[in-house]
């Protein structure tokens, strides 16, 4: 599985959307259950509830959702970008397609939606980052661009929009990392790069920090106001493929090419737990929103093994 996202809807149900490089998108639901309950009855609490069949002819490599769980976007290997909407009953259906100016592989790569589902950031293979307004998709698939950032230096491998919508970050194949100001549509910071490809960038919930990682095998933390690099988290023995934050920014999960999943403490600047059940690449790691009755916080990994692994606490699964 190449990508997964975990939106939370109005009824506190969690939905897991996964893409595995095939033409279809699979959707799993917790059905409102307490995902941390003990006992054999909850061994399979994430049933497959919907499959979006054949939506990307050459396969889907990236999927993302807004925080409120109402909008999703998926990118295919042929450059197509599709928008999805969730109904009040939890059913996902097409809301349109953003047609690029030139249809080619890599035209739409890393995706990141704004928290309020209004904007969608998308990195392009030639170094551009487009911000689309997803509220209106015109006939023929034309979506208005809110902004377009150009650096023209390297393939944009990763991207993210801050929770308050004020910033967009992009990580590049040559190790460059950029933070753009969405209000002024200007470059805010060109960050001290990681030299090697940057496969994941992620703003923390308060928008004060940006985590970035990739082939350099370290996780760099940056102050988004000053652009200063304030810490390096060292411990991965392979490329870092994916990053996320928990709901309050206290913990940072990461997934590696060698199959290791790690949980980092922001306060301690240290790894608190490592899961190494698989030696196959973990393409994506995501933290689940915490239920009020939850005993543990939970995160999910998706990788080359073709399964979703769900972890409880810091060391249980």
Steps between C-alpha positions, in 0.01 A plus 500: 500500500644832391282749684229525765300772669277498808227765510256536789139582424236684700380186678850417633537205265843440353544414135821362354559567129781300341668490159728214402621595153201329339219677318262485800472673837393296805305650790484345848288606796512450877118516509526725805664230711757569769811401310698439817272241660650171618379159391469277196175662388695802383766321297341620174344832592588670171266339241525593133189709436554645152726465198537768235564271204731586210523871576868526397572290187879483556474482879467739794815611684372771736185572699418771752201625698394818674505488879120513524473186286274647233742533208765271352732528203691228317778514241574241235821400326373653176476846659124506565368662818154399626292664773263301725223606737353308793124503552338535840457122499871436449487409129776639275429616145673701229490880523698556182847484354769765476638481147861623471609735226715219364399141580816308584648279770606697808282799417321444831709332767491584872160622624399695810156650580425793727322426827174659380506302169508821295851476355713218366879525460663288233869470413604470136792319342668820377520671840168685500246475782139576406226593749152422363168630629297178527169672574440548129602259228376628167381292207790326333689464827637852530556593863595859584854545632524687826877528461794356310846489653799455270858413590584298188780304659392142566214251513257570786485171690299615804274782615274620780269790591505632858184449708426874501539515121770768513795296370584236242816289524671302224785247517708439188696220341824697531454546877362854488211595732282806448231672707265732309271767643152433362373852567773678306568210257871549568787285620535539878797272568749291308603259772837340554446186295559136576723466189317183396136456382236625745214248500279649771431844650241560772393806700420438867145584624603844632670586166814606687714205388566317176637147500684380188667169416611278217806321365735674748352267768449782750192703594567873500285740703469864392352811660248622242527866603878535489583215265764381747574127530454425870553125527594177324337171597744216426426128514367375167728255322328550165324770302215672687193467279221660704433732796195606698412669833261390770205724583689736738846485344653314792603200290631458147466159330729408211522209258818372335596320182638212709159434657559676833236728654615738771327732746694812597441727801518868414580596860782248537621520140536123519348178365252353749409177317592301189292240317695264271253225417569529127813546291296636210474870426244706694367749248264680734439551873202688643381582853132433574289769668451404863154397619380642831471150651834381362752339731785532252587718206530310175689526173483307174768399251470390137782345305633269233361200689152598382344523847391769745667460841325668792700571816371586847691698758874515459579131477184291456334387176 
